[in-house]
Amino acid sequence: MKLEYYLIPEQRVCRRCLTYYVDQWLEEDGGTRDVDALAQQILDLFDARREESKLAHPSG
């Protein structure tokens, strides 16, 4: 099975993960679908996860 990726600046996000986060936020948001705010929340989340990963797995 070939995974499809969407490019978010400097990050690859699999469709299943992206769909999950979109669904969660739309549910919490009551369906107003503010796409720009949603996209920024996703970027912030992945940035935070990337930082957490760096802390959990220090290089060097």
PyMOL Python script that loads the backbone (N, CA, C, O; Angstrom):
from pymol import cmd

cmd.read_pdbstr("""\
ATOM      1  N   MET A   1       0.839  -1.191   0.000  1.00  0.00           N
ATOM      2  CA  MET A   1       0.000   0.000   0.000  1.00  0.00           C
ATOM      3  C   MET A   1       0.877   1.245   0.000  1.00  0.00           C
ATOM      4  O   MET A   1       1.750   1.407   0.852  1.00  0.00           O
ATOM      5  N   LYS A   2       0.637   2.091  -0.938  1.00  0.00           N
ATOM      6  CA  LYS A   2       1.438   3.316  -1.061  1.00  0.00           C
ATOM      7  C   LYS A   2       0.815   4.429  -0.223  1.00  0.00           C
ATOM      8  O   LYS A   2      -0.360   4.761  -0.380  1.00  0.00           O
ATOM      9  N   LEU A   3       1.633   5.005   0.678  1.00  0.00           N
ATOM     10  CA  LEU A   3       1.136   6.116   1.483  1.00  0.00           C
ATOM     11  C   LEU A   3       1.220   7.386   0.667  1.00  0.00           C
ATOM     12  O   LEU A   3       2.211   7.629  -0.021  1.00  0.00           O
ATOM     13  N   GLU A   4       0.185   8.189   0.744  1.00  0.00           N
ATOM     14  CA  GLU A   4       0.208   9.484   0.068  1.00  0.00           C
ATOM     15  C   GLU A   4       0.535  10.541   1.103  1.00  0.00           C
ATOM     16  O   GLU A   4       0.026  10.517   2.223  1.00  0.00           O
ATOM     17  N   TYR A   5       1.386  11.462   0.712  1.00  0.00           N
ATOM     18  CA  TYR A   5       1.796  12.517   1.636  1.00  0.00           C
ATOM     19  C   TYR A   5       1.380  13.876   1.111  1.00  0.00           C
ATOM     20  O   TYR A   5       1.382  14.137  -0.092  1.00  0.00           O
ATOM     21  N   TYR A   6       1.029  14.722   2.045  1.00  0.00           N
ATOM     22  CA  TYR A   6       0.776  16.128   1.725  1.00  0.00           C
ATOM     23  C   TYR A   6       1.960  16.900   2.260  1.00  0.00           C
ATOM     24  O   TYR A   6       2.414  16.647   3.376  1.00  0.00           O
ATOM     25  N   LEU A   7       2.458  17.822   1.492  1.00  0.00           N
ATOM     26  CA  LEU A   7       3.584  18.616   1.962  1.00  0.00           C
ATOM     27  C   LEU A   7       3.101  19.822   2.745  1.00  0.00           C
ATOM     28  O   LEU A   7       2.352  20.656   2.235  1.00  0.00           O
ATOM     29  N   ILE A   8       3.535  19.899   3.969  1.00  0.00           N
ATOM     30  CA  ILE A   8       3.362  21.085   4.791  1.00  0.00           C
ATOM     31  C   ILE A   8       4.786  21.581   4.917  1.00  0.00           C
ATOM     32  O   ILE A   8       5.691  20.778   5.143  1.00  0.00           O
ATOM     33  N   PRO A   9       5.019  22.878   4.779  1.00  0.00           N
ATOM     34  CA  PRO A   9       6.392  23.387   4.733  1.00  0.00           C
ATOM     35  C   PRO A   9       7.373  22.624   5.640  1.00  0.00           C
ATOM     36  O   PRO A   9       7.234  22.612   6.863  1.00  0.00           O
ATOM     37  N   GLU A  10       8.347  22.003   5.014  1.00  0.00           N
ATOM     38  CA  GLU A  10       9.423  21.266   5.677  1.00  0.00           C
ATOM     39  C   GLU A  10       8.964  20.015   6.412  1.00  0.00           C
ATOM     40  O   GLU A  10       9.738  19.432   7.172  1.00  0.00           O
ATOM     41  N   GLN A  11       7.721  19.591   6.202  1.00  0.00           N
ATOM     42  CA  GLN A  11       7.233  18.415   6.920  1.00  0.00           C
ATOM     43  C   GLN A  11       6.384  17.556   5.999  1.00  0.00           C
ATOM     44  O   GLN A  11       5.697  18.064   5.113  1.00  0.00           O
ATOM     45  N   ARG A  12       6.439  16.262   6.217  1.00  0.00           N
ATOM     46  CA  ARG A  12       5.554  15.356   5.488  1.00  0.00           C
ATOM     47  C   ARG A  12       4.529  14.825   6.484  1.00  0.00           C
ATOM     48  O   ARG A  12       4.886  14.394   7.580  1.00  0.00           O
ATOM     49  N   VAL A  13       3.275  14.857   6.105  1.00  0.00           N
ATOM     50  CA  VAL A  13       2.206  14.404   6.972  1.00  0.00           C
ATOM     51  C   VAL A  13       1.393  13.377   6.196  1.00  0.00           C
ATOM     52  O   VAL A  13       0.924  13.661   5.094  1.00  0.00           O
ATOM     53  N   CYS A  14       1.224  12.198   6.759  1.00  0.00           N
ATOM     54  CA  CYS A  14       0.453  11.195   6.023  1.00  0.00           C
ATOM     55  C   CYS A  14      -1.027  11.564   6.037  1.00  0.00           C
ATOM     56  O   CYS A  14      -1.515  12.234   6.947  1.00  0.00           O
ATOM     57  N   ARG A  15      -1.706  11.116   5.025  1.00  0.00           N
ATOM     58  CA  ARG A  15      -3.115  11.471   4.836  1.00  0.00           C
ATOM     59  C   ARG A  15      -3.953  11.060   6.049  1.00  0.00           C
ATOM     60  O   ARG A  15      -4.842  11.801   6.466  1.00  0.00           O
ATOM     61  N   ARG A  16      -3.678   9.895   6.609  1.00  0.00           N
ATOM     62  CA  ARG A  16      -4.477   9.414   7.744  1.00  0.00           C
ATOM     63  C   ARG A  16      -4.336  10.358   8.944  1.00  0.00           C
ATOM     64  O   ARG A  16      -5.328  10.687   9.594  1.00  0.00           O
ATOM     65  N   CYS A  17      -3.097  10.793   9.237  1.00  0.00           N
ATOM     66  CA  CYS A  17      -2.871  11.709  10.362  1.00  0.00           C
ATOM     67  C   CYS A  17      -3.538  13.049  10.104  1.00  0.00           C
ATOM     68  O   CYS A  17      -4.214  13.595  10.976  1.00  0.00           O
ATOM     69  N   LEU A  18      -3.345  13.572   8.907  1.00  0.00           N
ATOM     70  CA  LEU A  18      -3.910  14.875   8.573  1.00  0.00           C
ATOM     71  C   LEU A  18      -5.434  14.823   8.648  1.00  0.00           C
ATOM     72  O   LEU A  18      -6.069  15.734   9.179  1.00  0.00           O
ATOM     73  N   THR A  19      -6.009  13.756   8.118  1.00  0.00           N
ATOM     74  CA  THR A  19      -7.463  13.600   8.146  1.00  0.00           C
ATOM     75  C   THR A  19      -7.971  13.521   9.577  1.00  0.00           C
ATOM     76  O   THR A  19      -9.003  14.102   9.913  1.00  0.00           O
ATOM     77  N   TYR A  20      -7.235  12.795  10.421  1.00  0.00           N
ATOM     78  CA  TYR A  20      -7.620  12.672  11.825  1.00  0.00           C
ATOM     79  C   TYR A  20      -7.668  14.046  12.495  1.00  0.00           C
ATOM     80  O   TYR A  20      -8.653  14.385  13.151  1.00  0.00           O
ATOM     81  N   TYR A  21      -6.604  14.835  12.329  1.00  0.00           N
ATOM     82  CA  TYR A  21      -6.562  16.149  12.967  1.00  0.00           C
ATOM     83  C   TYR A  21      -7.641  17.074  12.417  1.00  0.00           C
ATOM     84  O   TYR A  21      -8.277  17.808  13.174  1.00  0.00           O
ATOM     85  N   VAL A  22      -7.850  17.042  11.112  1.00  0.00           N
ATOM     86  CA  VAL A  22      -8.892  17.871  10.503  1.00  0.00           C
ATOM     87  C   VAL A  22     -10.255  17.492  11.075  1.00  0.00           C
ATOM     88  O   VAL A  22     -11.037  18.363  11.457  1.00  0.00           O
ATOM     89  N   ASP A  23     -10.535  16.198  11.133  1.00  0.00           N
ATOM     90  CA  ASP A  23     -11.817  15.740  11.670  1.00  0.00           C
ATOM     91  C   ASP A  23     -12.003  16.173  13.117  1.00  0.00           C
ATOM     92  O   ASP A  23     -13.077  16.636  13.500  1.00  0.00           O
ATOM     93  N   GLN A  24     -10.952  16.021  13.920  1.00  0.00           N
ATOM     94  CA  GLN A  24     -11.024  16.401  15.334  1.00  0.00           C
ATOM     95  C   GLN A  24     -11.344  17.888  15.478  1.00  0.00           C
ATOM     96  O   GLN A  24     -12.239  18.269  16.232  1.00  0.00           O
ATOM     97  N   TRP A  25     -10.602  18.724  14.745  1.00  0.00           N
ATOM     98  CA  TRP A  25     -10.802  20.158  14.891  1.00  0.00           C
ATOM     99  C   TRP A  25     -12.159  20.610  14.354  1.00  0.00           C
ATOM    100  O   TRP A  25     -12.795  21.492  14.932  1.00  0.00           O
ATOM    101  N   LEU A  26     -12.598  20.012  13.260  1.00  0.00           N
ATOM    102  CA  LEU A  26     -13.906  20.387  12.731  1.00  0.00           C
ATOM    103  C   LEU A  26     -15.000  20.030  13.724  1.00  0.00           C
ATOM    104  O   LEU A  26     -15.976  20.765  13.880  1.00  0.00           O
ATOM    105  N   GLU A  27     -14.827  18.884  14.402  1.00  0.00           N
ATOM    106  CA  GLU A  27     -15.792  18.459  15.402  1.00  0.00           C
ATOM    107  C   GLU A  27     -15.816  19.446  16.568  1.00  0.00           C
ATOM    108  O   GLU A  27     -16.883  19.871  17.012  1.00  0.00           O
ATOM    109  N   GLU A  28     -14.623  19.806  17.060  1.00  0.00           N
ATOM    110  CA  GLU A  28     -14.515  20.730  18.185  1.00  0.00           C
ATOM    111  C   GLU A  28     -14.976  22.138  17.796  1.00  0.00           C
ATOM    112  O   GLU A  28     -15.513  22.878  18.620  1.00  0.00           O
ATOM    113  N   ASP A  29     -14.760  22.485  16.545  1.00  0.00           N
ATOM    114  CA  ASP A  29     -15.051  23.825  16.045  1.00  0.00           C
ATOM    115  C   ASP A  29     -16.533  24.021  15.749  1.00  0.00           C
ATOM    116  O   ASP A  29     -16.969  25.137  15.468  1.00  0.00           O
ATOM    117  N   GLY A  30     -17.296  22.954  15.810  1.00  0.00           N
ATOM    118  CA  GLY A  30     -18.715  23.061  15.504  1.00  0.00           C
ATOM    119  C   GLY A  30     -18.989  23.194  14.023  1.00  0.00           C
ATOM    120  O   GLY A  30     -20.089  23.571  13.619  1.00  0.00           O
ATOM    121  N   GLY A  31     -17.977  22.880  13.202  1.00  0.00           N
ATOM    122  CA  GLY A  31     -18.175  22.870  11.764  1.00  0.00           C
ATOM    123  C   GLY A  31     -18.100  24.226  11.091  1.00  0.00           C
ATOM    124  O   GLY A  31     -18.575  24.374   9.965  1.00  0.00           O
ATOM    125  N   THR A  32     -17.511  25.232  11.752  1.00  0.00           N
ATOM    126  CA  THR A  32     -17.416  26.535  11.100  1.00  0.00           C
ATOM    127  C   THR A  32     -16.383  26.511   9.981  1.00  0.00           C
ATOM    128  O   THR A  32     -16.426  27.345   9.077  1.00  0.00           O
ATOM    129  N   ARG A  33     -15.457  25.561  10.037  1.00  0.00           N
ATOM    130  CA  ARG A  33     -14.500  25.328   8.951  1.00  0.00           C
ATOM    131  C   ARG A  33     -13.657  26.552   8.600  1.00  0.00           C
ATOM    132  O   ARG A  33     -13.562  26.933   7.434  1.00  0.00           O
ATOM    133  N   ASP A  34     -13.055  27.157   9.600  1.00  0.00           N
ATOM    134  CA  ASP A  34     -12.111  28.249   9.369  1.00  0.00           C
ATOM    135  C   ASP A  34     -10.802  27.596   8.925  1.00  0.00           C
ATOM    136  O   ASP A  34      -9.956  27.244   9.747  1.00  0.00           O
ATOM    137  N   VAL A  35     -10.659  27.447   7.629  1.00  0.00           N
ATOM    138  CA  VAL A  35      -9.557  26.660   7.078  1.00  0.00           C
ATOM    139  C   VAL A  35      -8.185  27.251   7.408  1.00  0.00           C
ATOM    140  O   VAL A  35      -7.251  26.510   7.715  1.00  0.00           O
ATOM    141  N   ASP A  36      -8.060  28.567   7.347  1.00  0.00           N
ATOM    142  CA  ASP A  36      -6.774  29.191   7.659  1.00  0.00           C
ATOM    143  C   ASP A  36      -6.365  28.932   9.101  1.00  0.00           C
ATOM    144  O   ASP A  36      -5.212  28.595   9.369  1.00  0.00           O
ATOM    145  N   ALA A  37      -7.302  29.087  10.032  1.00  0.00           N
ATOM    146  CA  ALA A  37      -7.006  28.842  11.449  1.00  0.00           C
ATOM    147  C   ALA A  37      -6.695  27.366  11.670  1.00  0.00           C
ATOM    148  O   ALA A  37      -5.797  27.021  12.437  1.00  0.00           O
ATOM    149  N   LEU A  38      -7.434  26.511  11.001  1.00  0.00           N
ATOM    150  CA  LEU A  38      -7.213  25.071  11.119  1.00  0.00           C
ATOM    151  C   LEU A  38      -5.819  24.700  10.630  1.00  0.00           C
ATOM    152  O   LEU A  38      -5.108  23.940  11.288  1.00  0.00           O
ATOM    153  N   ALA A  39      -5.431  25.232   9.486  1.00  0.00           N
ATOM    154  CA  ALA A  39      -4.108  24.950   8.930  1.00  0.00           C
ATOM    155  C   ALA A  39      -3.018  25.425   9.885  1.00  0.00           C
ATOM    156  O   ALA A  39      -2.021  24.730  10.075  1.00  0.00           O
ATOM    157  N   GLN A  40      -3.193  26.595  10.484  1.00  0.00           N
ATOM    158  CA  GLN A  40      -2.194  27.113  11.416  1.00  0.00           C
ATOM    159  C   GLN A  40      -2.105  26.240  12.660  1.00  0.00           C
ATOM    160  O   GLN A  40      -1.010  26.006  13.170  1.00  0.00           O
ATOM    161  N   GLN A  41      -3.236  25.759  13.155  1.00  0.00           N
ATOM    162  CA  GLN A  41      -3.233  24.877  14.322  1.00  0.00           C
ATOM    163  C   GLN A  41      -2.469  23.587  14.018  1.00  0.00           C
ATOM    164  O   GLN A  41      -1.706  23.097  14.850  1.00  0.00           O
ATOM    165  N   ILE A  42      -2.683  23.051  12.827  1.00  0.00           N
ATOM    166  CA  ILE A  42      -1.987  21.826  12.434  1.00  0.00           C
ATOM    167  C   ILE A  42      -0.488  22.076  12.354  1.00  0.00           C
ATOM    168  O   ILE A  42       0.301  21.267  12.841  1.00  0.00           O
ATOM    169  N   LEU A  43      -0.089  23.183  11.746  1.00  0.00           N
ATOM    170  CA  LEU A  43       1.335  23.516  11.662  1.00  0.00           C
ATOM    171  C   LEU A  43       1.937  23.681  13.053  1.00  0.00           C
ATOM    172  O   LEU A  43       3.034  23.191  13.320  1.00  0.00           O
ATOM    173  N   ASP A  44       1.221  24.371  13.939  1.00  0.00           N
ATOM    174  CA  ASP A  44       1.707  24.569  15.305  1.00  0.00           C
ATOM    175  C   ASP A  44       1.866  23.235  16.016  1.00  0.00           C
ATOM    176  O   ASP A  44       2.853  23.017  16.719  1.00  0.00           O
ATOM    177  N   LEU A  45       0.899  22.344  15.836  1.00  0.00           N
ATOM    178  CA  LEU A  45       0.957  21.039  16.476  1.00  0.00           C
ATOM    179  C   LEU A  45       2.176  20.254  16.007  1.00  0.00           C
ATOM    180  O   LEU A  45       2.903  19.685  16.821  1.00  0.00           O
ATOM    181  N   PHE A  46       2.400  20.224  14.700  1.00  0.00           N
ATOM    182  CA  PHE A  46       3.527  19.467  14.186  1.00  0.00           C
ATOM    183  C   PHE A  46       4.858  20.091  14.585  1.00  0.00           C
ATOM    184  O   PHE A  46       5.833  19.376  14.817  1.00  0.00           O
ATOM    185  N   ASP A  47       4.908  21.424  14.667  1.00  0.00           N
ATOM    186  CA  ASP A  47       6.120  22.087  15.160  1.00  0.00           C
ATOM    187  C   ASP A  47       6.381  21.682  16.602  1.00  0.00           C
ATOM    188  O   ASP A  47       7.519  21.390  16.971  1.00  0.00           O
ATOM    189  N   ALA A  48       5.332  21.663  17.420  1.00  0.00           N
ATOM    190  CA  ALA A  48       5.471  21.290  18.828  1.00  0.00           C
ATOM    191  C   ALA A  48       5.927  19.836  18.945  1.00  0.00           C
ATOM    192  O   ALA A  48       6.801  19.519  19.752  1.00  0.00           O
ATOM    193  N   ARG A  49       5.339  18.958  18.143  1.00  0.00           N
ATOM    194  CA  ARG A  49       5.716  17.541  18.189  1.00  0.00           C
ATOM    195  C   ARG A  49       7.180  17.361  17.770  1.00  0.00           C
ATOM    196  O   ARG A  49       7.902  16.535  18.328  1.00  0.00           O
ATOM    197  N   ARG A  50       7.600  18.151  16.780  1.00  0.00           N
ATOM    198  CA  ARG A  50       8.978  18.053  16.308  1.00  0.00           C
ATOM    199  C   ARG A  50       9.937  18.489  17.419  1.00  0.00           C
ATOM    200  O   ARG A  50      10.979  17.867  17.626  1.00  0.00           O
ATOM    201  N   GLU A  51       9.578  19.563  18.132  1.00  0.00           N
ATOM    202  CA  GLU A  51      10.412  20.031  19.242  1.00  0.00           C
ATOM    203  C   GLU A  51      10.457  18.995  20.359  1.00  0.00           C
ATOM    204  O   GLU A  51      11.520  18.741  20.925  1.00  0.00           O
ATOM    205  N   GLU A  52       9.305  18.392  20.684  1.00  0.00           N
ATOM    206  CA  GLU A  52       9.246  17.353  21.711  1.00  0.00           C
ATOM    207  C   GLU A  52      10.134  16.182  21.318  1.00  0.00           C
ATOM    208  O   GLU A  52      10.827  15.606  22.158  1.00  0.00           O
ATOM    209  N   SER A  53      10.108  15.838  20.053  1.00  0.00           N
ATOM    210  CA  SER A  53      10.912  14.727  19.565  1.00  0.00           C
ATOM    211  C   SER A  53      12.403  15.021  19.723  1.00  0.00           C
ATOM    212  O   SER A  53      13.184  14.138  20.078  1.00  0.00           O
ATOM    213  N   LYS A  54      12.790  16.274  19.453  1.00  0.00           N
ATOM    214  CA  LYS A  54      14.189  16.663  19.613  1.00  0.00           C
ATOM    215  C   LYS A  54      14.613  16.544  21.069  1.00  0.00           C
ATOM    216  O   LYS A  54      15.723  16.105  21.368  1.00  0.00           O
ATOM    217  N   LEU A  55      13.710  16.942  21.982  1.00  0.00           N
ATOM    218  CA  LEU A  55      14.027  16.873  23.407  1.00  0.00           C
ATOM    219  C   LEU A  55      14.113  15.421  23.872  1.00  0.00           C
ATOM    220  O   LEU A  55      14.966  15.070  24.687  1.00  0.00           O
ATOM    221  N   ALA A  56      13.222  14.585  23.346  1.00  0.00           N
ATOM    222  CA  ALA A  56      13.196  13.183  23.747  1.00  0.00           C
ATOM    223  C   ALA A  56      14.363  12.398  23.157  1.00  0.00           C
ATOM    224  O   ALA A  56      14.799  11.401  23.733  1.00  0.00           O
ATOM    225  N   HIS A  57      14.863  12.842  22.021  1.00  0.00           N
ATOM    226  CA  HIS A  57      15.947  12.140  21.334  1.00  0.00           C
ATOM    227  C   HIS A  57      17.058  13.126  20.993  1.00  0.00           C
ATOM    228  O   HIS A  57      17.258  13.458  19.825  1.00  0.00           O
ATOM    229  N   PRO A  58      17.784  13.596  22.012  1.00  0.00           N
ATOM    230  CA  PRO A  58      18.830  14.583  21.739  1.00  0.00           C
ATOM    231  C   PRO A  58      19.890  14.033  20.799  1.00  0.00           C
ATOM    232  O   PRO A  58      20.327  12.890  20.930  1.00  0.00           O
ATOM    233  N   SER A  59      20.292  14.862  19.856  1.00  0.00           N
ATOM    234  CA  SER A  59      21.341  14.427  18.937  1.00  0.00           C
ATOM    235  C   SER A  59      22.696  14.777  19.530  1.00  0.00           C
ATOM    236  O   SER A  59      22.844  15.792  20.212  1.00  0.00           O
ATOM    237  N   GLY A  60      23.700  13.915  19.261  1.00  0.00           N
ATOM    238  CA  GLY A  60      25.031  14.213  19.758  1.00  0.00           C
ATOM    239  C   GLY A  60      25.280  13.408  20.943  1.00  0.00           C
ATOM    240  O   GLY A  60      26.355  13.498  21.536  1.00  0.00           O
TER     241      GLY A  60
END
""", "prot")
cmd.dss("prot")
cmd.show_as("cartoon", "prot")
cmd.util.cbc("prot")
cmd.orient("prot")
